[in-house]
């Protein structure tokens, strides 16, 4: 379980930093955890940017 959480956190960190580790993502045991963390963080970034765009459009 610790490995899964560690890889999930690494995926989030990499996504927020803007790069993906193909070796970690392809690992047969922990790759899915890394990819899920990566995807969750990318969705978070997308939502933050959408909110920023909305604020900027509101304030013209």
Order of alpha helices (4+ residues) and beta strands (2+ residues): alpha-alpha-alpha
